[in-house]
C-alpha cells in the first residue's frame, strides 16, 4: 500500500502476507468477499477459482475462467474452473 516499507510487510508474518496478497488479487478480479482465514473462508473454493482466473498468464491458451454451475435440481450451485 502507499507509504509502506518492506519492513512493514515483514512484520505481518507469512499467513497474513499471503492473505493480503490473495485479497488484493481477488478485489482486482471483482470478487465481493474478503478472505480472512485459510479455513472456512476458502472451504467452498470460490476464492481459489477466482484467484486462479485472475493471476493466470495473459497468453494462457485457452484461458481459465470461473463460472457458476447449477445442478439439475437447482439446489446446489458450484463454481468450476474451465480450461
C-alpha positions in Angstrom: 0.0 0.0 0.0 1.1 3.6 -0.4 3.7 4.7 2.1 4.5 1.2 3.3 8.0 -0.1 3.7 9.3 -3.6 3.2 9.8 -3.8 6.9 6.1 -3.2 7.4 5.3 -6.3 5.3 7.9 -8.4 7.2 6.0 -7.7 10.4 2.8 -9.3 9.0 4.1 -12.9 9.0 3.7 -15.4 6.2 0.0 -16.2 6.6 -1.2 -12.6 6.9 1.0 -11.6 4.0 -0.4 -14.4 1.8 -4.0 -13.4 2.8 -3.3 -9.8 1.9 -1.8 -10.8 -1.5 -4.8 -13.1 -2.1 -7.4 -10.4 -1.2 -5.6 -7.8 -3.4 -5.9 -10.1 -6.4 -9.5 -11.1 -5.5 -10.5 -7.4 -5.4 -9.0 -6.8 -8.8 -11.0 -9.8 -10.1 -14.2 -8.3 -8.8 -14.7 -10.9 -6.1 -17.0 -9.5 -3.5 -15.8 -11.3 -0.3 -12.7 -10.9 1.8 -10.8 -14.0 2.8 -9.9 -13.6 6.5 -8.5 -17.2 7.0 -7.5 -20.3 5.2 -10.2 -22.4 6.8 -13.9 -21.7 6.4 -13.4 -18.7 4.1 -12.0 -20.8 1.3 -13.7 -24.1 2.0 -16.1 -23.8 -1.0 -13.1 -23.0 -3.4 -14.8 -19.9 -4.9 -12.0 -17.7 -3.8 -9.4 -20.1 -5.3 -11.2 -20.3 -8.6 -11.4 -16.5 -8.9 -7.8 -16.1 -7.8 -6.6 -18.6 -10.4 -8.6 -16.9 -13.2 -7.2 -13.5 -12.1 -3.5 -14.4 -11.9 -3.2 -16.6 -15.0 -0.7 -15.6 -17.6 -2.1 -13.3 -20.2 -1.0 -15.6 -23.0 -2.5 -18.8 -21.5 -4.4 -20.6 -24.2 -7.2 -21.4 -23.7 -7.7 -19.0 -20.8 -9.2 -20.2 -17.5 -12.5 -18.8 -16.3 -14.5 -19.3 -13.1 -18.3 -19.5 -13.6 -21.3 -20.9 -11.7 -22.9 -24.3 -12.5 -26.3 -25.1 -11.1 -27.3 -28.8 -10.6 -30.4 -30.2 -12.3 -32.3 -29.9 -9.0 -31.3 -26.3 -8.8 -30.4 -26.6 -5.1 -26.6 -26.9 -5.5 -24.5 -24.1 -7.0 -20.9 -24.6 -7.5 -18.1 -22.8 -9.4 -15.9 -24.7 -11.8 -12.7 -23.8 -13.4 -12.9 -24.3 -17.2 -9.8 -24.9 -19.3 
